Structures are given as structure tokens and as C-alpha cells.
């Protein structure tokens, strides 16, 4: 963990990911200012010594580095814009750094980066892989889009939150990498669910099948973590199925923009849509096994 003593860091969005991230930054010595749509987590972190404010603008005014960790593109857009938004609080020529660490659309990300830089600040899109467990353990994988200088400035913060940082390219490139990540994750989640369901229907113990596959060609972090949740029927959310559906749809939108057909993703999106339609959108991603079983 880096020493962030005296560094003014703001964090907007205190859900499953944002709250543990704020705690790591505070533990590293940063002067952390927080706000969120829900007041409960804000008050909780204020009681732990962080500064609570009411608007994204107030976070930007109080911070040199502003991290946005909210659920989707529309939420980031709302956080950045308007009289109470981050951009209004940057201050012309302030040299602040805005980092979007959620999973958002590429085209919009590039437009936001241009706006932030026009306002005299710098930008990184730095989505993460690792989920709630990674946020809690400060072991996130961070994919960054933006300038080398912006990344170097952010490295102490990233070292506090994660275990690996890769600069993919200029603004928007981090979100391109995250879209690829979500495609692979979404397809693998369905593959694990199908494999374990096939095993159960054919008379084998899916727990033993999962154990047998460990260490072989079919092994993966998803087989380990989410496969275990499927076997144990543990669907309390680490990451919601509804968010995975959003990410698959973003990947398909990006593919359309670049003129690419993704037949497996197209089929996979229908499974996640089925989950949400059945009222299972707030389950963990491992709950996709229920959609497979129902079929």
C-alpha cells in the first residue's frame, strides 16, 4: 500500500466497490471526501473519519484526484454535469485529475475526457476487474486509458486499490479493455453454468466435477469463485446480474460501432436478459445457472 498522506482524494459512489475503496484510501493516509446517491454509506464513512459532502461538485472542489465509481454511463454523465457536477467544481486551470473507475461506454468516455481537459483538468478511464472481493482485498486489476503523465500521477492511488495496472492507450482505451473483459467473463460464466448443469442432469455431483476440473484446461477464476457459488447455491450479490447484462449490451453496441459481429455475445446477452426479466437481476452473476436450469 502506498503512502497517501496529505493527498486529497474524492470518491463518488459508495456501493459494493466504492465503499471498500474509500476505506483503503483513508487507511493509506489520504484526506478522503465522499458522496453517494444513498446517504447511509456516506454517514458510515464520515463516522470513520472521512469528509462527507452533498454533491459531486463539492467533492471536486475539495479534492485533487476525483474518483467516480458509479453504476453506468447515465450515472457518470449525471455526476459530471450540471451545476452540482464534477466539472463545475474543477476550477479553470486547477490541474485536478478525474478518474472514472466504473464500466462505461467508449464513445461517451472520450467525449467526457475532452470536456474535462477543456476545463483544465486531466482524465483517466480506469475500469477494474476483480469485483467486490478485489475491492475489499485491494487486489483489483486496473485498465487505464489516458496520458502517461496522468497515469503516473494516479499510480500511488492505484497501488492502494489494486495489484496490477496497465495503460492500454489514450482516453477511452481503458473502457475498450473492460468491454473485452466483460465479454470473456460473461461467456465464461455461462459456460461454467452449462457445464455444471449438464453434469448434474447426467447424474454426476457438480461439486466433484468442479473439483476434478480444477488445475486442468477448463480451470479459471470464474470456475473457482462463481462455480463454487453455483454449487453451493450462494447468490448474494458480489456483482449483480443486471450489471453484467448492461455490460454485454455495451459490448454489442461497441461491436456495432466498429462493424463487428459477435454471435456468442449476442446469444449470451439473451441469457442475462432472461435473468433480469425473471426478477433475478439483483442476484450474483453466478445466478445465471438458474437461467440455464430453467431451460
C-alpha positions as CSV (number, residue, x, y, z in Angstrom):
1,X,0.0,0.0,0.0
2,X,1.3,3.4,-1.0
3,X,1.7,6.3,1.5
4,X,-1.0,8.8,0.5
5,X,-0.5,11.1,3.5
6,X,-1.9,14.6,2.7
7,X,-3.2,13.6,-0.7
8,X,-6.7,14.9,-1.3
9,X,-8.8,12.2,-2.9
10,X,-12.5,12.3,-3.6
11,X,-14.7,9.3,-4.2
12,X,-18.2,9.5,-5.7
13,X,-20.3,6.3,-5.4
14,X,-20.2,4.1,-2.3
15,X,-21.7,0.8,-3.4
16,X,-20.2,-2.7,-3.2
17,X,-16.9,-1.4,-4.8
18,X,-16.7,2.3,-3.8
19,X,-17.0,1.8,0.0
20,X,-14.1,-0.6,0.5
21,X,-12.0,1.5,-2.0
22,X,-12.7,4.6,0.1
23,X,-11.6,2.7,3.2
24,X,-8.3,1.7,1.6
25,X,-7.5,5.2,0.6
26,X,-8.3,6.5,4.1
27,X,-6.1,3.8,5.7
28,X,-3.2,4.9,3.4
29,X,-3.4,8.4,4.8
30,X,-5.4,10.2,2.1
31,X,-7.7,13.0,3.0
32,X,-10.8,11.4,1.6
33,X,-14.0,13.3,0.7
34,X,-17.1,11.2,-0.2
35,X,-20.6,11.4,-1.5
36,X,-23.1,8.9,-2.9
37,X,-26.7,8.7,-4.0
38,X,-27.5,6.8,-0.8
39,X,-26.9,8.7,2.4
40,X,-26.3,5.6,4.6
41,X,-22.8,4.8,3.3
42,X,-21.8,8.4,3.4
43,X,-22.7,8.8,7.1
44,X,-20.9,5.4,7.8
45,X,-17.7,6.6,6.3
46,X,-18.0,10.0,7.9
47,X,-18.1,8.3,11.3
48,X,-14.8,6.6,10.3
49,X,-13.1,10.0,9.8
50,X,-13.7,10.8,6.1
51,X,-15.3,14.0,5.0
52,X,-18.9,13.8,3.8
53,X,-20.4,16.3,1.3
54,X,-23.7,16.5,-0.5
55,X,-22.7,16.9,-4.2
56,X,-20.1,15.7,-6.8
57,X,-19.2,19.4,-7.2
58,X,-18.3,19.6,-3.6
59,X,-16.1,16.5,-3.9
60,X,-14.3,18.0,-6.9
61,X,-13.7,21.3,-5.0
62,X,-12.2,19.5,-2.0
63,X,-10.0,17.1,-3.9
64,X,-7.0,17.0,-6.2
65,X,-7.9,13.5,-7.5
66,X,-11.6,12.7,-8.1
67,X,-12.6,9.0,-8.5
68,X,-16.1,8.2,-9.9
69,X,-17.3,4.7,-9.1
70,X,-21.0,4.6,-10.1
71,X,-23.1,2.0,-11.9
72,X,-23.4,3.0,-15.6
73,X,-22.9,5.6,-18.3
74,X,-26.0,7.6,-17.4
75,X,-24.9,7.8,-13.8
76,X,-21.4,9.0,-14.8
77,X,-23.0,11.6,-17.1
78,X,-25.2,12.9,-14.3
79,X,-22.2,13.0,-11.8
80,X,-20.1,15.0,-14.2
81,X,-22.6,17.6,-15.5
82,X,-24.9,20.3,-14.2
83,X,-24.4,23.0,-11.6
84,X,-23.6,20.4,-8.9
85,X,-21.5,18.2,-11.1
86,X,-17.8,17.4,-11.0
87,X,-16.9,19.6,-14.0
88,X,-18.4,22.6,-12.3
89,X,-16.2,22.0,-9.3
90,X,-12.9,21.6,-11.1
91,X,-11.9,25.2,-11.4
92,X,-10.3,26.6,-14.5
93,X,-6.7,25.5,-14.8
94,X,-6.8,23.7,-11.4
95,X,-4.8,20.7,-12.7
96,X,-7.1,18.2,-10.9
97,X,-7.4,14.6,-12.1
98,X,-10.7,12.9,-12.8
99,X,-10.8,9.1,-12.9
100,X,-13.8,7.0,-13.9
101,X,-13.3,3.6,-12.5
102,X,-16.7,2.2,-13.4
103,X,-17.6,0.4,-16.7
104,X,-19.0,2.9,-19.2
105,X,-19.4,3.4,-22.9
106,X,-16.4,4.2,-25.0
107,X,-17.8,6.9,-27.2
108,X,-19.2,8.8,-24.2
109,X,-16.0,8.3,-22.3
110,X,-13.9,10.0,-25.0
111,X,-16.3,12.9,-25.0
112,X,-16.1,13.3,-21.2
113,X,-12.3,13.2,-21.4
114,X,-12.3,16.1,-23.9
115,X,-14.7,18.1,-21.6
116,X,-12.6,17.6,-18.5
117,X,-9.4,18.5,-20.3
118,X,-11.0,21.6,-21.7
119,X,-11.9,22.6,-18.2
120,X,-8.2,22.4,-17.3
121,X,-8.1,19.1,-15.5
122,X,-6.8,15.7,-16.6
123,X,-8.6,12.4,-17.2
124,X,-8.2,8.7,-16.9
125,X,-10.8,6.0,-17.6
126,X,-9.6,3.2,-15.3
127,X,-12.2,0.4,-15.1
128,X,-11.4,-2.6,-12.9
129,X,-11.7,-6.3,-12.8
130,X,-11.9,-8.3,-9.6
131,X,-15.4,-7.4,-8.3
132,X,-16.3,-6.8,-4.7
133,X,-13.7,-9.3,-3.4
134,X,-11.0,-7.4,-5.3
135,X,-12.1,-4.1,-3.9
136,X,-12.2,-5.4,-0.4
137,X,-8.8,-7.1,-0.7
138,X,-7.2,-4.1,-2.6
139,X,-6.3,-6.6,-5.4
140,X,-8.1,-5.0,-8.3
141,X,-6.8,-5.3,-11.9
142,X,-6.9,-1.8,-13.4
143,X,-7.1,-1.0,-17.1
144,X,-6.2,2.7,-17.8
145,X,-6.9,5.0,-20.7
146,X,-5.3,8.4,-20.7
147,X,-1.9,10.1,-20.9
148,X,1.3,8.6,-19.4
149,X,1.5,11.7,-17.2
150,X,-2.0,11.2,-15.8
151,X,-1.3,7.6,-15.1
152,X,1.9,8.4,-13.2
153,X,0.1,10.8,-11.1
154,X,-2.6,8.2,-10.3
155,X,-0.1,5.3,-9.6
156,X,0.1,5.8,-5.8
157,X,-3.7,5.7,-5.6
158,X,-3.9,2.7,-7.9
159,X,-1.2,0.9,-5.8
160,X,-3.5,1.4,-2.8
161,X,-6.5,-0.1,-4.6
162,X,-5.1,-2.9,-6.8
163,X,-2.3,-5.2,-7.6
164,X,-1.9,-4.6,-11.4
165,X,-2.2,-1.5,-13.5
166,X,-1.9,-1.5,-17.3
167,X,-2.1,1.6,-19.5
168,X,-4.0,0.4,-22.6
169,X,-3.7,3.7,-24.6
170,X,-5.3,7.1,-24.8
171,X,-8.7,8.1,-23.3
172,X,-11.4,5.5,-23.9
173,X,-8.9,2.6,-24.3
174,X,-9.4,1.5,-20.7
175,X,-13.1,1.1,-21.4
176,X,-12.3,-0.9,-24.6
177,X,-10.3,-3.3,-22.5
178,X,-13.0,-3.6,-19.9
179,X,-15.5,-4.3,-22.6
180,X,-13.3,-7.2,-23.7
181,X,-13.0,-8.4,-20.1
182,X,-16.8,-8.4,-19.7
183,X,-17.3,-10.3,-22.9
184,X,-14.9,-13.0,-21.7
185,X,-16.4,-13.1,-18.2
186,X,-20.0,-13.2,-19.4
187,X,-19.4,-16.0,-21.7
188,X,-17.3,-18.0,-19.2
189,X,-20.0,-17.6,-16.5
190,X,-22.5,-19.1,-18.9
191,X,-20.0,-21.9,-19.9
192,X,-19.5,-22.8,-16.2
193,X,-23.2,-22.8,-15.5
194,X,-23.9,-25.0,-18.6
195,X,-21.1,-27.5,-17.7
196,X,-22.2,-27.9,-14.1
197,X,-25.9,-28.2,-15.1
198,X,-25.0,-30.8,-17.7
199,X,-23.1,-32.8,-15.1
200,X,-26.0,-32.7,-12.6
201,X,-28.6,-33.7,-15.2
202,X,-26.3,-36.6,-16.3
203,X,-26.2,-37.9,-12.8
204,X,-22.8,-36.6,-11.6
205,X,-22.1,-34.5,-8.5
206,X,-21.4,-31.0,-9.8
207,X,-19.2,-30.2,-6.8
208,X,-17.0,-33.2,-7.7
209,X,-16.9,-32.2,-11.3
210,X,-15.8,-28.7,-10.4
211,X,-13.1,-30.2,-8.2
212,X,-11.9,-32.5,-11.0
213,X,-11.7,-29.6,-13.4
214,X,-9.5,-27.5,-11.1
215,X,-6.0,-27.2,-12.4
216,X,-6.9,-28.5,-15.9
217,X,-7.6,-26.8,-19.2
218,X,-11.1,-25.7,-18.1
219,X,-9.9,-24.1,-14.9
220,X,-10.4,-20.4,-14.3
221,X,-11.0,-17.8,-11.6
222,X,-14.7,-18.0,-12.6
223,X,-14.9,-21.8,-12.2
224,X,-13.2,-21.4,-8.8
225,X,-15.3,-18.5,-7.4
226,X,-18.6,-18.4,-9.3
227,X,-18.6,-22.2,-9.8
228,X,-18.4,-22.6,-6.1
229,X,-21.3,-20.2,-5.6
230,X,-23.3,-22.2,-8.2
231,X,-22.6,-25.5,-6.5
232,X,-23.4,-24.0,-3.0
233,X,-26.4,-22.0,-4.3
234,X,-24.9,-18.8,-2.9
235,X,-26.4,-16.0,-5.0
236,X,-26.0,-13.0,-2.6
237,X,-24.5,-10.4,-4.9
238,X,-20.9,-9.6,-5.3
239,X,-21.8,-8.2,-8.7
240,X,-25.4,-8.0,-9.9
241,X,-26.6,-9.9,-12.9
242,X,-28.3,-6.7,-14.1
243,X,-24.9,-5.0,-14.3
244,X,-23.5,-7.9,-16.4
245,X,-26.4,-7.5,-18.8
246,X,-25.6,-3.8,-19.1
247,X,-22.0,-4.7,-19.9
248,X,-22.9,-7.2,-22.5
249,X,-25.1,-4.7,-24.2
250,X,-22.4,-2.1,-24.1
251,X,-20.0,-4.6,-25.8
252,X,-22.6,-5.3,-28.5
253,X,-23.0,-1.5,-29.0
254,X,-19.2,-1.1,-29.3
255,X,-19.1,-4.0,-31.7
256,X,-21.7,-2.4,-33.9
257,X,-19.8,0.9,-33.9
258,X,-16.7,-0.9,-35.2
259,X,-18.6,-3.1,-37.7
260,X,-18.0,-6.4,-35.9
261,X,-20.5,-9.3,-35.4
262,X,-20.2,-11.1,-32.0
263,X,-22.6,-14.2,-32.3
264,X,-21.6,-15.7,-28.9
265,X,-22.1,-12.4,-27.1
266,X,-25.5,-12.0,-28.9
267,X,-26.7,-15.3,-27.6
268,X,-25.2,-14.7,-24.1
269,X,-26.9,-11.3,-23.8
270,X,-30.3,-13.2,-24.1
271,X,-29.4,-15.3,-21.0
272,X,-28.7,-12.2,-18.9
273,X,-31.8,-10.5,-20.2
274,X,-33.8,-13.6,-19.2
275,X,-32.4,-13.4,-15.7
276,X,-33.4,-9.8,-15.3
277,X,-36.9,-10.5,-16.8
278,X,-37.4,-13.3,-14.3
279,X,-36.7,-10.8,-11.5
280,X,-33.2,-12.2,-10.8
281,X,-31.3,-9.1,-11.8
282,X,-30.1,-8.4,-8.2
283,X,-28.6,-11.9,-7.8
284,X,-24.9,-12.5,-8.1
285,X,-23.6,-13.3,-11.6
286,X,-23.4,-16.9,-10.5
287,X,-27.2,-17.0,-10.6
288,X,-27.0,-17.4,-14.3
289,X,-27.1,-21.1,-13.6
290,X,-30.8,-20.6,-12.8
291,X,-31.5,-19.4,-16.3
292,X,-29.7,-22.5,-17.7
293,X,-31.5,-24.9,-15.4
294,X,-34.9,-23.4,-16.3
295,X,-34.3,-24.1,-19.9
